[in-house]
């Protein structure tokens, strides 16, 4: 007789683009915990052969389609191979496969949750510009969706495959990893964080482009923040205590967002040439504590405004 429970069958998906220097080591370490599927996003450096030689299953895009599409390809392939959970991690060596037991253990205990490997337990491992971008994104994800997360930009994650039957994703690139969190919240899925180590990239720069990718994520979040403000206005009475204080904090950060985006880009491009005036500003304007209403009687009602349920598909 069937118990009605879905078997826990994990698969590790690693999207890569020109990571021949590191992919063998990453695959070898990850395979100790679950089968590994590498999605080569049009690499030209021999990384595909290195991944296969290290024991990974391999799929290749004929040309570069972006990280988001590589993740989509990997999830679809993992589903076809019978996986119930997909763990994504980067192939450049910044994610430590030794943290996989913690990520997989949390995923197994919470089958309706996305599990994020949070890198902020040791924030010194991240460059100041990346850390500030993560803090700004986390603030606006909290305001737009009600999800209070330390590291919304981590690509070290576990996704239940069933999630993708329930949410519609429309964006690619690095935006997908932010979109999936907000979409999941709108459909009642949980998001949990576990601490993971962030290993500095010693051999090459991040594939994340502060201007192109940062602006794309900012534009997506701007749309979600605008939608949240529209719902606040439609609900009426938001100026009354205690909502007034929370809305004022969000309004200040929203108005400052264009300037923050420019400063973050400048910090990423010329960080060593300028004094760090960005970090104090981010800490002042985008501390998630400013959005907390712990103990306030209207908290539950407020959070229902964050993301309206998606219409059934």
C-alpha positions in Angstrom: 0.0 0.0 0.0 1.4 3.4 -0.9 2.1 5.8 2.0 1.4 8.8 -0.1 4.8 10.2 0.6 7.1 11.3 -2.3 10.5 9.6 -2.2 13.4 12.0 -1.5 15.5 11.7 -4.7 18.0 14.6 -4.9 20.1 15.6 -8.0 22.7 18.3 -8.0 22.6 20.7 -11.0 25.7 22.8 -11.8 25.3 25.5 -14.5 28.7 26.4 -15.9 30.2 28.8 -18.4 34.0 28.5 -19.0 34.8 26.9 -15.6 37.4 24.3 -16.7 39.8 25.4 -14.0 37.4 24.4 -11.1 34.6 22.2 -12.4 36.4 18.8 -11.9 37.0 19.5 -8.3 33.5 20.7 -7.7 31.9 17.7 -9.4 34.1 15.2 -7.6 33.2 16.6 -4.2 29.5 17.0 -5.0 29.2 13.4 -6.3 29.8 12.1 -2.8 26.4 13.4 -1.8 24.1 12.9 -4.9 24.2 12.4 -8.7 25.5 15.5 -10.5 24.2 17.0 -13.7 26.4 19.8 -15.3 24.6 22.1 -17.7 27.3 23.7 -19.9 26.0 27.0 -21.1 28.0 27.2 -24.3 31.5 27.1 -22.8 34.6 27.3 -25.0 37.3 26.2 -22.6 37.0 22.4 -22.4 35.0 22.5 -19.2 32.4 20.1 -20.6 35.0 17.4 -21.1 36.4 18.0 -17.6 33.0 17.7 -16.0 32.2 14.5 -17.8 35.6 13.1 -16.9 34.9 13.9 -13.2 31.8 11.8 -13.3 29.0 14.2 -14.1 26.1 13.7 -16.4 26.3 16.5 -19.0 24.0 18.6 -21.1 25.2 21.4 -23.4 23.7 24.5 -24.8 25.1 25.2 -28.3 25.5 28.8 -27.3 25.4 30.9 -24.2 21.8 31.3 -23.0 22.4 32.6 -19.5 22.3 31.2 -16.0 18.5 31.2 -15.7 18.1 29.1 -18.8 20.8 26.7 -17.7 18.9 26.2 -14.4 15.7 25.6 -16.3 17.4 23.0 -18.5 18.9 21.3 -15.5 15.6 21.2 -13.6 13.7 19.8 -16.6 16.4 17.1 -17.1 16.5 16.3 -13.3 12.7 15.8 -13.4 13.0 13.5 -16.4 15.5 11.4 -14.5 13.2 11.0 -11.5 14.6 13.6 -9.1 12.3 15.1 -6.5 14.7 17.8 -5.3 17.2 19.8 -7.3 20.2 21.4 -5.6 22.0 24.1 -7.6 25.5 25.3 -6.9 28.1 27.2 -8.9 30.9 25.5 -10.8 33.5 28.2 -10.0 34.4 26.9 -6.6 32.7 29.6 -4.5 30.2 27.0 -3.1 31.6 24.3 -0.8 30.1 20.9 -1.6 30.9 19.9 2.0 27.8 22.0 3.0 25.5 19.7 0.9 24.5 17.5 3.8 23.1 20.6 5.6 21.2 21.8 2.5 19.9 18.3 1.7 19.0 17.5 5.2 16.9 20.6 5.5 15.3 19.9 2.1 14.4 16.4 3.2 12.8 17.6 6.4 10.9 20.4 4.7 9.5 19.0 1.4 7.5 22.2 0.6 10.4 24.6 1.1 13.1 26.2 -1.0 16.3 25.9 1.0 18.9 28.7 0.5 22.5 28.4 1.5 23.1 31.7 3.2 26.7 33.1 2.8 26.2 35.8 5.4 27.2 33.8 8.4 30.7 35.0 7.5 30.1 38.2 5.6 33.8 39.0 5.4 34.1 36.3 2.7 32.1 38.5 0.3 33.3 41.7 -1.4 31.7 44.8 0.0 29.9 45.6 -3.2 28.3 42.1 -3.3 27.4 42.2 0.4 25.7 45.6 0.0 23.8 44.4 -3.1 22.6 41.4 -1.2 21.4 43.6 1.7 19.5 46.0 -0.6 17.9 43.1 -2.5 16.9 41.4 0.8 15.3 44.5 2.0 13.1 44.9 -1.1 12.3 41.2 -1.3 11.1 41.4 2.3 8.9 44.4 1.5 7.5 43.0 -1.7 6.9 39.4 -0.5 7.0 39.2 3.2 10.0 36.8 3.0 12.7 37.9 5.5 15.9 36.3 4.2 19.5 37.2 4.7 20.8 36.0 1.3 18.3 36.2 -1.5 21.0 36.2 -4.1 22.7 32.9 -3.2 22.7 30.4 -6.0 23.3 27.5 -3.5 19.8 26.2 -3.2 17.5 23.2 -3.0 14.3 23.3 -5.0 11.5 20.8 -4.7 10.8 19.8 -8.3 7.0 20.0 -7.6 7.5 23.8 -7.0 7.8 24.2 -10.8 4.4 22.8 -11.3 3.0 25.5 -9.1 4.8 28.7 -10.1 5.2 30.4 -13.5 8.7 31.9 -14.1 9.1 34.5 -16.8 12.7 35.8 -16.4 16.1 34.5 -17.1 19.7 35.3 -16.2 20.3 36.0 -12.5 16.8 37.5 -12.1 15.3 34.0 -12.1 16.7 33.3 -8.6 15.0 36.3 -7.2 11.7 35.8 -9.1 11.4 32.2 -7.9 11.4 33.3 -4.3 8.7 35.9 -4.7 6.6 33.6 -6.9 6.9 30.8 -4.4 5.8 33.0 -1.5 2.7 33.9 -3.5 1.8 30.3 -3.8 2.3 29.4 -0.1 5.7 27.7 -0.4 8.2 28.1 2.4 11.8 29.4 2.1 14.4 28.3 4.7 18.0 29.3 5.1 21.0 27.3 6.3 24.5 28.8 6.7 27.1 27.8 4.1 30.7 28.8 3.5 31.5 31.3 0.8 34.9 30.6 -0.8 36.4 33.7 -2.4 37.0 33.3 -6.1 40.8 33.2 -6.2 41.2 32.4 -9.9 38.6 34.5 -11.8 36.0 37.2 -11.4 32.3 36.4 -10.8 30.0 35.8 -13.8 27.7 38.3 -12.1 27.9 41.7 -13.9 27.2 44.6 -11.6 25.7 46.7 -14.4 23.8 44.2 -16.6 22.7 41.7 -14.0 22.4 44.2 -11.1 20.2 46.5 -13.1 18.1 43.6 -14.3 17.5 42.4 -10.8 16.8 46.0 -9.7 14.3 46.5 -12.5 12.4 43.3 -11.5 12.3 44.2 -7.9 11.1 47.7 -8.8 8.1 46.2 -10.4 7.3 44.0 -7.4 7.8 47.0 -5.0 5.5 49.1 -7.1 2.9 46.4 -7.0 3.2 46.2 -3.2 2.7 50.0 -3.0 -0.4 49.6 -5.1 -1.8 47.0 -2.8 -1.0 49.2 0.2 -2.9 52.1 -1.3 -5.8 49.9 -2.2 -6.1 48.5 1.3 -6.5 52.0 2.7 -5.7 53.1 6.2 -1.9 52.2 5.9 -1.0 55.5 7.6 -2.4 54.4 10.9 -0.2 52.9 13.7 1.7 50.5 13.4 1.7 50.2 9.7 2.7 53.8 9.3 6.3 53.3 10.7 6.9 50.3 8.4 5.6 52.0 5.4 7.7 55.1 6.1 10.8 52.9 6.3 9.9 51.2 3.0 9.1 54.6 1.4 12.5 56.1 2.4 14.3 53.1 0.9 12.2 53.1 -2.2 12.9 56.8 -2.9 16.6 56.3 -2.3 16.7 53.2 -4.5 17.9 54.9 -7.8 20.8 56.5 -6.0 21.6 53.3 -4.2 21.7 51.4 -7.5 24.2 53.9 -9.0 26.3 53.8 -5.8 26.4 50.0 -5.8 27.5 50.0 -9.4 30.3 52.5 -8.7 31.4 50.5 -5.7 31.6 47.4 -7.8 33.6 49.1 -10.5 35.9 51.4 -8.6 35.8 50.2 -5.0 39.5 50.5 -4.4 39.6 54.1 -5.6 36.9 55.6 -3.4 36.2 55.6 0.4 33.4 53.3 1.4 30.4 55.6 1.8 28.0 53.0 0.4 28.0 50.5 3.3 26.9 53.0 6.0 24.1 54.2 3.7 22.9 50.7 3.0 23.0 49.7 6.6 21.0 52.8 7.5 18.3 52.6 4.8 18.0 48.9 4.0 18.3 47.2 7.4 15.5 44.6 7.5 15.0 45.5 11.1 13.2 48.6 9.9 10.5 46.5 8.3 10.0 44.2 11.4 6.8 44.5 13.3 7.5 41.8 15.8 4.9 41.8 18.6 2.6 44.2 16.8 -1.0 43.1 16.6 -1.4 43.9 12.9 1.6 42.0 11.7 -0.3 39.0 10.3 -2.7 41.3 8.5 0.1 43.3 7.0 2.0 40.4 5.7 -1.1 39.1 3.8 -0.7 42.3 1.7 2.8 41.3 0.5 2.1 38.9 -2.3 -1.4 38.0 -3.5 -1.9 34.3 -4.4 -1.4 33.6 -8.1 -4.4 32.5 -10.0 -4.4 28.7 -10.5 -2.8 27.7 -13.8 
